[in-house]
Amino acid sequence: MKYRSVKIAGIVAVLAFFMASHQAIAQDAIFDPIRDVIKTGSAKEMSRYLNQNIEINIEGNVNTYSKAQSEFVFRDFFKKHPPTSFTIVHKGASKGGQQFAIGRYISGNDSYNVLMLVKEVSATYLIHEISFVKE
């Protein structure tokens, strides 16, 4: 009986490991392309990953924009603050399954904390909210 409990506990642990690994791989598939686009500073390419309406917070200026308007907002931001580097430091999901990532955007001597919330739209994950907050 004791052997059976240990065996079940081992199986549960292995399943939990594979589920966590699968979620990490899924999050990489969601956020790696977005990370790569932000690194380039291309507003046009970034628009491919934006929802039809997106809430953008740049240095405390929070507004909701259409996808087309967002491209202009990012073009202006990337022009004023061209990327030196961008890394994602944490990925996760809410209890409701909403995916998020926290990153660090460097432009010259300036550093920004970046928070992205994405939602699944027609089997594609799109940015629903994004914040660039200067450190």
N, C-alpha and C positions, 0 to 999 in steps of 0.2 A: 504494500500500500504506500509506504514511504517512497519507494522508487518511482511509482506512478506519479506522485505529486511533484517530485523533482523533474521528471520527464515532461510533464505538462507545463511546469514553470519555465523550463528550458525552451520549449516550443513557443510559448507566449513571448519570451524574451527575443527569440530569433525573429518572430513575426513583427514585433514592435520595431526592431532594428531595420528590417526591410521596408516597413511602412515609412519610417523616418527618412531612410535613404531615398525612397521614391519621392517623398515630398520635397527633399532637398534638390533632387534632379529636376523635378517639375518647376520649382522656383527658379533654378538656373535657366531653364528654357524660357521662362517668362521674363526675367530681368536682365539676362546677359545681352540680348539685342538692344534693349533700351539703354543699358550702361554704355555699350559701344557707340551708340548714336550721340549720347550726351558728351562722350569723350571727344567727338569730332566737332561739336558745336554747330551742327547742321540743323537749323530750325525746320527746313523742308523735309529732311529725313525723319526728324522727330515727330512731325505731324502724322506719320504713318501709325504711330503708337498712341495717338490721342483719341479719346472718346469724342462724340459729337459736341458735347459741352464739358468743359473742364474748369475746375476751380484752381486758380493759380495764386500762390502767395510768393511774391518776390520782395524780400526785405520788409515784410509787414504790410505791403500793399496787396490786399486780397480782393480778387474779382472773379466772376464766372464769365468765361469767354466761349464763343463758338470755336470749333476746330480751326476755321480759317483765321479768326482773330488771334488765336493762340499762337499760330505760326509767326505772326508779326511781333507778338510779345516776346517770344523766344529769340527771334532774329535780333531784336533790340538788346535783349539781355546778353546774348552770346557776343554781340558786337562790342558792347561796353565791358564785358567780363569774359574774354575768350578763355576757353578751358586750357589749363596746364595739365590737370589730371582729374579723373573722376573714378572713385571706387565705391563699391557697395560694401558696407561694413556689417549689415545685418539684414536678414530676410525673415519673414514670418507670415502668419495668417491669423486673423481674428477667429473667435469661436464660430462666427457665421461663415467663415471660409474666405473672407476678403483678404487678398494678398497685399502685402506691403513690403517696402524696402526702405532702409535708411542708408544714405550715402554721404560722401564727403566730396564736394566740388571745390577744386582749387583753381584760382585765376590770379596769376601773378602772386602778389603778397596777400591776397584775400582768400579766405576760406569760408565755405558755406556748408551748413548741414542741410541735407536734402531728404525730404520724406515724400515717397510716392505711394499712392493707393491705386491699385488696379482692380478692374472688374472684368469678368468674362462677358463678352458681347459677341454673339454668333460664333462661338468656339475660338475666339481670339481674345487675349487679355489686352485691354486698353487702359491708359492712364486716365483716372477719373479725377484725382487731385494730386497736385505737386506743390511743394514748398521749397524755396531757396532762402534760408535764413542765415545771414552773416554771423559768424562766430565773434 
